[in-house]
Amino acid sequence: MATPTKRRNFTEEEDIMLLQQVTLEMPFQARRGQVMERWAEVASGLNTADEFRRTDIDAKKACNHFILLLDAHRKDNN
């Protein structure tokens, strides 16, 4: 039986790198049907960065974590 991997939280540096990559790729401005392709480009950009230590990032995880950061930011500003 395989041992489960321990869940790892994003570091502040990884959060900043994600935000920078989202700013670069602008996935929310993609045309209908191309949004996840843009998120895949975000994930690909992070995977090619030497400083980004996560190996399991994909389009869905990048999108979900960005939305989590955005929600936390909105909550702090209200």
C-alpha positions as CSV (number, residue, x, y, z in Angstrom):
1,M,0.0,0.0,0.0
2,A,1.4,3.4,-1.0
3,T,1.9,5.9,1.7
4,P,0.0,9.1,1.2
5,T,1.9,12.3,0.4
6,K,1.8,15.1,2.9
7,R,-0.2,18.1,1.8
8,R,2.0,21.2,1.4
9,N,0.8,24.8,1.6
10,F,1.9,27.4,-0.9
11,T,4.7,29.6,0.4
12,E,4.5,33.4,0.1
13,E,7.1,33.3,-2.7
14,E,5.0,30.7,-4.6
15,D,1.9,32.9,-4.1
16,I,3.8,35.9,-5.6
17,M,5.0,33.8,-8.5
18,L,1.5,32.7,-9.2
19,L,0.2,36.2,-9.1
20,Q,2.9,37.4,-11.4
21,Q,2.2,34.6,-13.9
22,V,-1.5,35.3,-13.8
23,T,-0.7,39.0,-14.5
24,L,1.4,38.0,-17.5
25,E,-1.0,35.4,-19.0
26,M,-4.4,37.2,-18.1
27,P,-6.4,34.0,-18.1
28,F,-9.6,35.8,-17.2
29,Q,-9.5,37.8,-20.4
30,A,-9.4,34.7,-22.6
31,R,-12.2,34.0,-25.0
32,R,-14.9,31.6,-24.0
33,G,-13.6,28.0,-24.4
34,Q,-9.9,29.1,-24.0
35,V,-9.9,30.0,-20.3
36,M,-8.4,26.7,-19.2
37,E,-5.9,26.8,-22.0
38,R,-4.6,30.1,-20.5
39,W,-4.6,28.5,-17.0
40,A,-2.5,25.7,-18.5
41,E,-0.1,28.4,-19.8
42,V,0.1,29.8,-16.2
43,A,0.9,26.4,-14.8
44,S,3.4,25.7,-17.6
45,G,5.2,29.0,-16.8
46,L,5.4,28.2,-13.2
47,N,6.7,24.7,-13.9
48,T,9.5,26.0,-16.0
49,A,10.6,28.5,-13.3
50,D,13.5,27.2,-11.3
51,E,12.4,29.0,-8.2
52,F,8.9,27.4,-8.2
53,R,9.4,24.2,-6.2
54,R,6.0,22.6,-6.7
55,T,6.0,19.8,-9.3
56,D,2.2,19.0,-9.2
57,I,0.8,22.4,-10.4
58,D,-1.7,22.1,-13.2
59,A,-4.3,24.5,-14.7
60,K,-7.0,23.6,-12.2
61,K,-4.8,23.9,-9.2
62,A,-3.4,27.2,-10.4
63,C,-6.9,28.6,-11.0
64,N,-8.2,27.3,-7.6
65,H,-5.3,28.8,-5.7
66,F,-5.6,32.1,-7.4
67,I,-9.3,32.3,-6.6
68,L,-8.5,31.4,-3.0
69,L,-6.0,34.3,-2.8
70,L,-8.4,36.6,-4.5
71,D,-11.2,35.7,-2.0
72,A,-8.8,36.2,1.0
73,H,-7.8,39.6,-0.4
74,R,-11.4,40.7,-0.8
75,K,-12.3,39.5,2.7
76,D,-9.4,41.5,4.2
77,N,-10.5,44.7,2.3
78,N,-14.2,44.6,3.5
